[in-house]
Amino acid sequence: MTGSTSRSEARDLLKGIAARGEDRFDLAEAALALAALRHPGVSLDPYRAHLRELSDDLAAAAAGMPPAAADQAGALAEVLAGRHGYQGDDQAYEDLQNADLIRVMDRRRGLPVTLGILYIHAGRSQGWDVVGLNFPGHFLVRVQGGDAERVILDPFNGGQIVEAHDLRALLKASQGQGAELTPDVYQPVTDRATVMRLLNNIKLRHMEATRFDQALATITDMLLLAPDDPMLWRERGLMHMRTGDLPGAVTALEEYLARAPEGPDRERIDVVLRELRQRLQ
């Protein structure tokens, strides 16, 4: 895609990601496609040019550098945070601009996950092994170097390397003082899960602001990436109910029942669905 990207082109790109399953894809291009859904008519060419600039600057910074994980992480921080000024927005964290890659590039401020996508994109442009981590409440990035060492960095805080004690403090800040590090928090997430995490941030902000129509639109975008996820169909149905669209709720909850495993929740939704059908008679 070149120039401005229509909503239909952006949705087609997201459907293509869904078809790839859990394979890697161009995370930055996917995040740009999501942003394009909210910026119809805006040319993406300058943003793609900036992504190339990040890659070129990183290549220059890494020239002749040993392939050690710590060196790669340091080069990423130098280019993204140092040269281009990317930082977390700790003044207006909840601002939806922080979850919109177009606006993140404009402002050089964002959420951990949007900034993380830029770090991952730049690192992979050099052939480096860079992934997001399944860390709750604060997206982190892991670099595995040619020396087989692994380094975790925090895109929100200037790409600084985080050690176990930093991770423990982050975990307790988001999950409570009783939370402790487990192997799960070190597990990499797929690219699709990274984009879903970004979308979930957007959805939650709309719901907290009672913008239910926009929350519904975001759930619809999530279904482009994960069309067989029963819980997303459940969310979509309940959101249709909140917006007063009962036929839409029926359709979505029927999709949920077609995919959901047997259990108490499925039985509860079956009751809700029968009640909705009676109301529509």
NUKOL-919968 format. One record per residue: residue in one letter; y, z, x negated of N, C-alpha, C, CB in turn. Coordinates in pm, whole numbers, padded with zeros to 5 digits, always signed. Each point is the difference from the previous one (the first is absolute). Glycine has a CB too. Layout:
N
AYZXYZXYZXYZX/...
END
This chain:
281
M-00119+00000-00084+00119+00000+00084+00124+00000-00088-00124+00122+00184/T+00221-00203-00149+00126-00004-00073+00113+00019+00098-00097-00151-00176/G+00216+00188+00120+00116+00018+00085-00020+00113+00098+00052-00239-00024/S+00008+00223+00143-00018+00102+00103-00142-00008+00055+00246-00008+00058/T-00294+00120-00012-00136+00009+00051+00006+00038+00147-00089+00065-00227/S+00029-00149+00312+00001+00030+00142-00096+00114+00030+00059-00239+00052/R-00042+00298+00066-00091+00107+00038-00143-00051+00009+00185+00111+00126/S-00204-00235-00077-00136-00054+00014-00062-00020-00139+00063-00115+00217/E+00014+00068-00316-00052-00015-00135-00037+00136-00059+00140-00206-00032/A-00055+00305+00055-00028+00134-00053-00128+00055+00063+00246+00040-00036/R-00261-00057+00165-00120+00050+00068-00124-00075-00049+00138+00061+00202/D-00126-00190-00227-00114-00076-00052-00042+00052-00137+00075-00202+00128/L+00024+00238-00211-00032+00055-00132-00076+00131+00015+00204-00110-00099/L-00160+00196+00192-00067+00129+00019-00141-00020+00056+00223+00108+00039/K-00241-00206+00049-00135-00029+00049-00089-00046-00114+00094-00061+00226/G-00037-00015-00318-00078-00046-00115-00045+00117-00086+00126-00214+00002/I-00041+00316-00014-00038+00120-00074-00118+00068+00068+00238+00030-00079/A-00233-00022+00211-00111+00063+00074-00131-00072-00027+00161+00073+00178/A-00155-00206-00187-00120-00078-00023-00059+00023-00139+00089-00171+00159/R-00007+00220-00252-00048+00025-00137-00076+00132-00012+00194-00132-00084/G-00193+00211+00190-00069+00128-00006+00069+00094-00097-00214-00113+00056/E+00138+00171-00148+00056+00097-00094+00030-00062-00137-00126+00178+00120/D+00126-00311-00129+00035-00065-00125+00148+00022-00032-00179-00173+00038/R+00212+00163-00165+00140+00010-00041+00078-00124+00045-00067+00142-00198/F+00196-00122+00218+00088-00112+00035+00138+00031-00056-00132-00053+00212/D+00227-00036-00187+00136+00019-00050+00072+00102+00088+00007-00237-00091/L-00005+00361+00044+00056+00109+00080+00148-00021+00029-00168+00154-00100/A+00243-00199+00001+00144-00019+00020+00027-00110+00102+00043+00076-00235/E-00121-00183+00232+00018-00107+00097-00033+00049+00141-00056-00170-00176/A-00045+00254+00188-00034+00056+00131+00112+00089+00052-00244-00010-00059/A+00299+00094-00030+00110+00088+00042+00125-00080+00034-00093+00182-00145/L+00117-00292+00075+00111-00088+00036-00023-00063+00136+00041-00046-00242/A-00166+00007+00270-00030-00058+00132+00028+00101+00110-00175-00147-00104/L+00138+00272+00082+00030+00104+00099+00150+00016+00019-00211+00118-00062/A+00286-00119-00048+00146+00011+00011+00058-00121+00072+00005+00135-00211/A-00065-00252+00188+00051-00122+00064-00012+00007+00151-00063-00130-00203/L-00035+00206+00254-00012+00016+00145+00125+00064+00058-00247+00020-00025/R+00318+00057-00055+00119+00071+00046+00130-00064-00049-00135+00209+00003/H+00122-00317-00081+00118-00071-00049-00016-00150+00023+00039+00180-00174/P-00053-00221+00298-00021-00144+00026+00117-00083-00054-00135+00057+00206/G+00100-00167-00272+00103-00089-00052+00049+00034-00139+00066-00035+00230/V-00103+00152-00282+00042+00037-00134-00089-00070-00103+00082+00224+00084/S-00020-00288-00183-00076-00068-00104-00069+00103-00090+00160-00196+00006/L-00287+00173-00032-00074+00088-00090+00007-00048-00144-00152+00057+00188/D+00212-00174-00212+00003-00056-00135+00063+00096-00103+00012-00227+00103/P+00103+00292-00072+00057+00091-00100-00091+00119-00031+00225-00067+00080/Y-00300+00111+00018-00088+00115-00020-00123-00040-00082+00080+00099+00217/R-00130-00219-00192-00110-00049-00083+00047-00024-00144-00106-00106+00203/A+00230+00058-00217+00056-00019-00134+00012+00135-00072+00126-00204+00080/H-00090+00308-00006+00011+00133-00061-00138+00050-00042+00203+00050+00140/L-00305-00076-00061-00135+00040-00039-00040-00069-00130-00062+00036+00241/R+00098-00163-00256-00029-00072-00125+00079+00061-00116-00045-00211+00130/E+00168+00252-00102+00081+00064-00103-00064+00130-00047+00206-00103+00100/L-00256+00182-00008-00069+00124-00038-00119-00031-00089+00074+00108+00215/S-00150-00211-00179-00117-00038-00080+00041-00047-00138-00121-00063+00209/D+00225-00020-00217+00045-00051-00129+00053+00113-00088+00056-00220+00108/D+00021+00311-00049+00054+00112-00078-00112+00091-00050+00211-00011+00134/L-00314+00029-00052-00111+00084-00043-00077-00069-00113-00017+00100+00231/A+00000-00231-00219-00069-00074-00107+00075+00015-00132-00089-00164+00168/A+00222+00158-00162+00080+00016-00122-00011+00141-00055+00158-00176+00083/A-00157+00276+00006-00007+00139-00044-00136+00032-00060+00164+00061+00177/A-00268-00131-00129-00136+00031-00045-00045-00087-00116-00051+00071+00231/A+00135-00163-00276-00041-00091-00107-00037+00078-00126+00151-00178+00095/G-00272+00152-00144-00047+00067-00121-00041+00144+00020+00145-00149-00122/M-00142+00195+00244-00032+00140+00029-00151+00019+00006+00217+00026+00126/P-00270+00085-00175-00143+00025+00015-00036+00018+00148-00007+00108-00229/P-00117-00141+00266-00036+00002+00143-00036+00139+00052-00080-00231-00028/A+00146+00333-00023-00031+00136+00043+00066+00029+00134-00020+00073-00239/A-00047+00006+00323+00051+00031+00134+00138+00065-00007-00236+00026+00081/A+00256+00068-00172+00129+00069-00009+00111-00097-00038-00119+00211-00064/D+00090-00307-00023+00101-00099-00038+00032-00092+00116-00080+00010-00235/Q-00022-00049+00309+00024-00086+00117+00082+00073+00105-00215-00121-00045/A+00183+00247+00070+00076+00078+00096+00145+00016-00045-00210+00122+00066/G+00229-00099-00196+00135+00013-00053+00080-00128+00014-00085+00170-00159/A+00021-00285+00137+00069-00128+00014+00038-00024+00146-00126-00091-00198/L+00038+00126+00289+00031-00014+00143+00122+00083+00037-00242-00041+00050/A+00245+00166-00094+00114+00087+00031+00128-00053-00064-00154+00196+00016/E+00142-00245-00139+00118-00051-00069+00062-00117+00076-00099+00073-00219/V+00014-00164+00268+00051-00120+00068+00043+00031+00143-00150-00140-00142/L+00063+00203+00220+00030+00022+00142+00111+00103+00020-00236-00057+00054/A+00222+00173-00117+00098+00106+00020+00118-00013-00097-00183+00149+00080/G+00152-00173-00207+00106-00005-00100+00088-00123+00010-00148+00130-00146/R+00088-00246+00137+00080-00123-00003+00051-00039+00138-00132-00076-00196/H+00048+00092+00298+00038-00049+00133+00040+00112+00097-00153-00190-00037/G+00143+00314-00004+00056+00110+00077-00075+00041+00124+00210-00075-00086/Y-00340+00044+00095-00077+00039+00119-00030+00150-00004-00101-00231+00013/Q+00139+00299+00095-00022+00144+00013-00034+00033+00145+00159+00047-00191/G-00215+00070+00211-00023+00047+00136+00129+00040+00066-00226+00077-00066/D+00234-00100+00196+00118+00040+00075-00019+00144+00048+00045-00240+00073/D+00000+00334-00155-00015+00141+00038+00118+00052+00080-00137+00032-00204/Q+00237-00119+00228+00115+00038+00082-00021-00033+00148+00146-00036-00198/A-00216-00074+00224-00025-00043+00139-00143-00050+00010+00245-00061+00036/Y-00339+00150-00066-00142-00037-00011-00051-00068+00127-00034+00193-00155/E+00077-00144+00272-00053-00050+00126+00063-00132+00044-00042+00235+00064/D+00141-00284-00136+00066-00126+00035-00102-00113-00002+00220+00083-00096/L-00227-00159+00206-00098-00108+00009+00021-00109-00104-00016+00047+00241/Q+00135-00055-00298+00023-00097-00106-00094+00025-00118+00239-00020+00071/N-00281+00143-00089-00086+00035-00113-00141-00055+00015+00136+00205-00030/A-00173-00248+00150-00132-00056+00025+00005-00151+00017-00067+00215+00106/D+00181-00275-00133+00023-00143+00018+00024-00060-00138+00099+00032+00235/L-00195-00111-00285+00008-00044-00140+00126-00083-00028-00248+00003-00008/I+00294-00079+00106+00124-00075-00020+00115+00095-00029-00084-00181+00153/R+00098+00284-00071+00109+00095-00018-00022+00089-00124+00037-00001+00249/V-00162+00027-00282-00029+00075-00122+00050-00077-00122-00202+00107+00110/M+00176-00238-00110+00047-00082-00112+00153-00008-00002-00213-00133+00011/D+00273+00126+00106+00147-00004+00006+00061+00128-00054-00014-00151+00198/R-00045+00266-00162+00061+00130-00027-00057+00068-00124+00039+00023+00243/R-00154-00070-00291-00071+00062-00111-00041+00143+00034+00129-00143-00161/R-00153+00169+00286-00044+00130+00048-00112-00020+00101+00229+00100-00038/G-00325-00007+00043-00108-00017+00095-00091+00120+00009+00012-00240-00044/L-00117+00224+00124-00106+00099+00012-00096-00013-00118+00020-00003+00252/P-00102+00105-00276-00101-00013-00106-00087-00124+00015+00000+00246-00017/V-00039-00282+00141-00093-00111+00017+00068-00135-00023-00129+00138+00162/T+00255-00155-00117+00066-00129-00023+00030-00018-00149+00101+00008+00231/L-00056+00099-00296+00022-00008-00144-00132-00023-00073+00202+00151+00021/G-00308-00085+00026-00132-00016-00061-00048-00144+00007-00052+00234+00060/I+00081-00302+00049-00039-00140+00014+00065-00085-00110-00027+00032+00249/L+00153-00001-00280+00068-00075-00106-00062+00030-00136+00212+00005+00134/Y-00248+00120-00160-00066+00035-00126-00135-00071-00011+00117+00223+00000/I-00193-00221+00108-00131-00065-00001+00015-00150-00024-00090+00177+00155/H+00186-00239-00084+00021-00144-00015+00036-00033-00145+00076-00015+00240/A+00018+00089-00297+00043-00029-00137-00115+00020-00098+00234+00068+00059/G-00306+00042-00045-00110+00027-00092-00108-00106+00007+00048+00241+00021/R-00085-00280+00099-00106-00100+00015+00045-00137-00051-00088+00127+00197/S+00219-00153-00195+00048-00128-00052-00031-00014-00149+00182-00001+00173/Q-00207+00113-00240-00038-00001-00142-00151+00009-00019+00219+00106-00054/G-00292-00107+00166-00145+00012-00008-00048+00142-00016-00003-00224-00097/W+00093+00322+00121-00037+00141-00016-00072+00050+00124+00198+00036-00152/D-00277+00067+00132-00075+00061+00111+00086+00111+00061-00225-00054-00111/V+00297+00020+00218+00092+00093+00064-00035+00009+00148+00185-00054-00168/V-00201+00177+00218-00038+00021+00140+00079+00117+00058-00232-00090-00046/G+00239+00096+00178+00051+00117+00068-00109+00105+00014+00165-00142+00124/L-00123+00267-00108-00097+00109+00014+00003+00059+00140+00025+00050-00244/N-00138+00008+00282-00016+00061+00131+00057+00142-00002-00205-00141+00044/F+00328+00156-00090+00061+00132-00009+00078+00027+00128+00016-00017-00253/P-00039+00130+00319+00065+00024+00130+00148+00032-00014-00218+00082+00087/G+00297-00143-00001+00141+00038+00011+00092-00061-00102-00082+00204+00094/H+00030-00266-00202+00087-00052-00106-00079-00107-00075+00127+00222-00022/F-00091-00347+00043-00074-00111-00061+00020+00001-00151+00026-00137+00209/L-00137+00128-00282+00001-00002-00146-00073-00125-00048+00008+00254-00011/V+00016-00288-00116-00058-00120-00059-00080+00039-00124+00189-00143+00088/R-00307+00082-00103-00083+00026-00118-00010-00125-00086-00131+00173+00128/V+00150-00153-00257-00015-00108-00097-00122+00030-00087+00251-00046-00001/Q-00341-00051-00007-00115+00014-00090+00016-00102-00111-00153+00083+00187/G+00168-00034-00310+00028-00088-00112-00123-00058-00064+00201+00131-00038/G-00177-00218-00058-00110-00057-00076-00070+00101-00086+00120-00213+00001/D-00060+00332-00017-00063+00108-00074-00091+00085+00088+00196+00003-00151/A-00213-00048+00279-00085+00069+00099+00060+00132+00046-00198-00108-00103/E+00318+00143+00055+00069+00120+00049+00070-00032+00132+00031+00084-00237/R-00007+00021+00316+00070-00015+00128+00123+00089+00002-00217-00055+00117/V+00325-00001-00066+00126+00074+00011+00051-00015+00142+00056-00037-00246/I-00007+00146+00304+00057-00003+00134+00152+00012-00012-00210+00103+00102/L+00280-00190-00031+00146+00006-00005+00056+00007+00141+00002-00129-00216/D+00121+00178+00222+00068+00024+00128+00118-00097+00014-00068+00244-00004/P+00053-00352+00082+00108-00097+00014+00126+00059+00062-00173-00175+00022/F+00158+00279+00058+00115+00060+00069+00090+00074-00098-00138+00022+00208/N+00079+00026-00315+00075+00080-00099+00007-00073-00133-00071+00212+00115/G+00120-00335-00111+00026-00075-00121-00122-00045-00076+00204+00123-00012/G-00320-00124+00077-00121-00043-00068-00052+00101-00101+00077-00231+00032/Q-00036+00357-00018-00045+00101-00096-00150+00025+00013+00228+00107+00006/I-00290-00080-00120-00143+00031-00001-00021+00140+00057-00037-00150-00200/V-00062+00163+00288-00028+00129+00061-00135+00052-00048+00138-00062+00202/E-00139+00189-00237-00121+00067-00046-00060+00081+00114+00089+00010-00236/A-00199+00056+00209-00072+00074+00104+00088+00106+00064-00213-00041-00122/H+00295+00111+00042+00084+00106+00058+00108-00060+00091-00044+00144-00202/D+00092-00265+00168+00097-00068+00087-00066-00040+00132+00126-00084-00203/L-00248+00033+00193-00073-00041+00119-00025+00120+00091-00108-00187-00129/R+00074+00298+00069-00027+00122+00079+00127+00043+00074-00177+00072-00166/A+00291-00079+00099+00126+00038+00064+00036-00096+00112+00077+00100-00215/L-00098-00228+00192+00027-00100+00106-00090+00024+00121+00068-00167-00175/L-00194+00195+00149-00096+00021+00108+00037+00123+00083-00179-00108-00139/K+00215+00217+00073+00036+00121+00072+00130-00019+00079-00115+00136-00177/A+00206-00218+00123+00126-00025+00070-00022-00074+00130+00117-00004-00218/S-00218-00084+00222-00022-00080+00120-00108+00057+00091+00072-00198-00129/Q-00168+00271+00071-00116+00046+00078-00007+00150+00018-00117-00197-00083/G+00207+00271+00019-00003+00145+00012-00054+00065-00126-00030-00023+00245/Q+00063+00150-00261-00033+00071-00124-00150+00017-00021+00215+00118+00022/G-00292-00129+00084-00144+00015-00015-00071-00126-00048+00012+00168+00176/A+00060-00280-00184-00062-00127-00038-00034-00001-00149+00127-00116+00183/E-00241+00059-00216-00043-00012-00138-00044-00144-00028-00070+00244-00004/L+00081-00283-00120-00040-00135-00040-00150-00018+00017+00191-00010-00162/T-00230-00105+00216-00140-00037+00014-00017-00141-00056-00031+00149+00206/P-00090-00191-00232-00020-00136-00052+00058-00108+00091-00205+00082-00112/D+00214-00055+00242+00050-00102+00093+00141-00046-00033-00144+00101+00174/V+00230-00010-00220+00139-00037-00023+00017-00093-00119+00067+00218+00099/Y-00173-00231-00180+00006-00089-00116-00060-00137+00031-00014+00200-00149/Q-00035-00218+00271-00067-00124+00034+00101-00112+00025-00190+00131+00098/P+00164-00252-00150+00091-00112+00027-00012-00044+00145-00018-00073-00238/V+00127+00019+00290-00001-00057+00134+00004-00151-00011+00115+00205+00096/T-00169-00272+00004+00004-00145+00001+00142-00048+00026-00239-00009+00080/D+00262-00117-00110+00132-00057+00027+00030+00004+00150-00022-00149-00202/R-00078+00120+00283+00023+00003+00144+00038+00142+00046-00162-00191+00030/A+00094+00292-00086+00034+00138+00035+00141+00036-00044-00241+00061-00019/T+00287-00121-00090+00137+00025-00047+00100-00055+00100-00077-00008-00239/V+00055-00114+00287+00091-00058+00099-00006+00077+00131-00027-00225-00107/M-00093+00270+00145-00013+00079+00121+00075+00132-00014-00223-00105+00046/R+00222+00162-00164+00074+00124-00023+00150-00023+00017-00179+00079-00159/L+00227-00194+00110+00140-00034+00019+00033-00014+00148+00001-00117-00222/L-00085+00046+00295+00022-00019+00144-00008+00132+00075-00093-00230-00018/N+00004+00317-00024-00012+00129+00067+00128+00082-00018-00248-00004-00036/N+00311-00006-00080+00129+00065-00021+00103-00049+00100-00054+00025-00243/I+00057-00157+00262+00097-00059+00093-00029+00046+00143+00026-00201-00151/K-00153+00198+00188-00040+00042+00136+00041+00144+00027-00192-00161-00008/L+00163+00250-00084+00031+00141+00020+00149+00024+00015-00203+00059-00130/R+00284-00131+00054+00145+00016+00012+00050-00047+00136+00022-00028-00247/H-00079-00080+00298+00038-00046+00134-00043+00103+00105-00020-00240-00074/M-00098+00295+00060-00048+00097+00099+00084+00127-00003-00232-00094-00023/E+00267+00140-00097+00082+00121-00011+00137-00020+00065-00119+00060-00212/A+00167-00184+00211+00130-00032+00061-00014-00048+00144+00087-00058-00227/T-00209+00070+00283-00033-00044+00136+00035-00148+00024+00039+00235+00078/R-00049-00316-00183+00014-00145+00014-00139-00058+00025+00208-00007-00152/F-00260+00029+00272-00140-00032+00026-00026-00151+00002-00016+00211+00129/D+00113-00291-00086-00018-00145-00004-00021-00047-00143+00142-00025+00207/Q-00063+00081-00300-00013-00042-00139-00126+00058-00064+00249-00015-00015/A-00289+00134+00057-00127+00055-00047-00115-00089+00045+00094+00233+00006/L-00087-00281+00117-00102-00090+00053-00003-00130-00081+00028+00100+00229/A+00089-00153-00261+00005-00123-00080-00064+00021-00137+00210-00069+00121/T-00190+00187-00178-00058+00029-00132-00151+00013+00010+00211+00116-00068/I-00261-00054+00173-00145+00009+00020-00059-00141+00015+00025+00227+00110/T+00047-00314-00042-00044-00139+00015-00010-00068-00136+00106-00010+00227/D-00009+00037-00315-00005-00054-00136-00121+00057-00075+00251-00024-00002/M-00280+00152+00021-00115+00061-00067-00131-00064+00046+00127+00215-00018/L-00132-00253+00143-00120-00065+00052-00021-00139-00058+00027+00131+00210/L+00081-00194-00258-00017-00127-00070-00083+00020-00127+00219-00082+00093/L-00201+00197-00156-00072+00031-00123-00138+00059+00024+00218+00035-00108/A-00234+00036+00219-00127+00068+00029-00035-00018+00147+00044+00170-00183/P-00077-00293+00223-00020-00030+00143-00119+00070+00063+00104-00216-00043/D-00195+00269-00038-00119+00064+00054+00005+00152-00006-00127-00201-00067/D+00242+00256+00034+00015+00146-00010+00015+00059+00141+00108-00022-00231/P-00208+00095+00280+00009+00049+00138+00117+00095+00021-00244-00025+00017/M+00277+00107-00119+00107+00099+00018+00136-00067+00016-00134+00164-00133/L+00152-00279+00070+00125-00072+00020+00011-00054+00142+00001-00061-00243/W-00113+00013+00297+00001-00046+00140+00028+00118+00093-00163-00185-00057/R+00109+00302+00023+00026+00120+00080+00149+00034-00003-00233+00086-00049/E+00290-00087-00074+00143+00028-00014+00083-00100+00078-00043+00099-00224/R+00003-00225+00215+00077-00103+00070-00005+00023+00151-00049-00163-00185/G-00069+00197+00236-00010+00025+00144+00086+00117+00044-00230-00090-00007/L+00226+00200-00067+00080+00117+00037+00150-00029-00014-00189+00149-00073/M+00224-00233-00024+00142-00035-00016+00047-00090+00114-00024+00021-00249/H-00064-00111+00294+00033-00080+00119+00025+00092+00119-00140-00193-00086/M+00061+00299+00100+00021+00095+00109+00138+00066-00013-00248+00040+00013/R+00286-00003-00134+00130+00063-00021+00115-00093+00037-00100+00138-00182/T+00082-00267+00160+00107-00095+00030-00007-00050+00144+00000-00069-00239/G-00100+00119+00317-00010-00038+00141-00074-00129+00026+00207+00119+00031/D-00270-00176-00133-00073-00126+00015-00147+00032+00027+00163-00122-00154/L-00197+00146+00281-00137+00039+00032-00101-00112-00020+00095+00160+00162/P-00064-00286-00124-00096-00107-00030-00028-00012-00150+00080-00122+00204/G+00025+00134-00285-00021-00004-00145-00086+00115-00047+00220-00113-00024/A-00202+00230+00083-00080+00116-00036-00147-00024+00034+00198+00150+00038/V-00223-00207+00079-00139-00028+00041-00066-00095-00100+00063+00034+00242/T+00005-00141-00277-00056-00098-00092-00033+00063-00135+00130-00180+00115/A-00036+00259-00168-00021+00060-00131-00111+00105+00003+00240-00041-00053/L-00246+00122+00159-00103+00103+00007-00138-00061+00024+00171+00161+00087/E-00176-00275-00020-00127-00070+00012-00049-00046-00137+00062-00075+00231/E+00032+00029-00315-00036-00039-00137-00050+00121-00079+00170-00187+00007/Y-00107+00302+00015-00044+00122-00067-00144+00033+00039+00236+00084-00005/L-00265-00086+00135-00135+00034+00046-00104-00099-00052+00100+00103+00204/A-00059-00227-00223-00094-00101-00050-00038+00025-00146+00098-00163+00161/R-00015+00240-00232-00022+00020-00144-00035+00144-00036+00158-00185-00040/A-00123+00281+00124-00014+00141-00036-00145+00046+00006+00231+00041+00087/P-00269+00051-00175-00134+00057+00005-00012+00098+00117-00023-00027-00249/E-00098+00056+00287-00023+00098+00106+00055+00136-00044-00205-00126+00078/G+00258+00200+00018+00051+00133-00032+00099+00048+00103-00036-00048-00239/P+00082+00172+00225+00091+00060+00099+00130-00078+00018-00097+00220-00057/D+00153-00273-00052+00127-00071+00014-00017-00127+00080+00076+00095-00218/R-00186-00164+00193-00027-00122+00076-00013+00031+00149-00115-00100-00200/E+00053+00212+00231-00016+00040+00139+00136+00033+00063-00230+00088-00052/R+00319-00022-00024+00133+00034+00052+00080-00128+00029-00003+00217-00130/I-00003-00311+00039+00076-00124+00020-00059-00080+00116+00058-00006-00245/D-00188+00014+00265-00062-00067+00114+00056+00055+00132-00209-00040-00136/V+00230+00172+00141+00060+00061+00119+00142-00048+00018-00146+00202-00029/V+00224-00203-00078+00138-00049+00007+00004-00143+00049+00065+00153-00186/L-00155-00235+00136-00002-00140+00038-00032-00018+00149-00070-00058-00234/R-00024+00136+00285-00032-00009+00143+00121+00039+00085-00241+00051-00050/E+00313+00053+00006+00120+00043+00074+00108-00109-00002-00053+00240-00058/L+00069-00304-00056+00100-00108-00009-00035-00116+00093+00046+00066-00239/R-00173-00101+00242-00042-00110+00088+00024+00035+00146-00172-00068-00168/Q+00150+00193+00205+00027+00041+00138+00149-00010+00032-00199+00154-00007/R+00283-00117-00089+00146-00007+00022+00048-00143+00015+00026+00210-00130/L-00099-00303+00070+00042-00140+00005-00054-00074+00124+00009+00002-00250/Q-00095+00064+00326-00055-00066+00118+00105-00015+00110-00227+00093-00057/
END
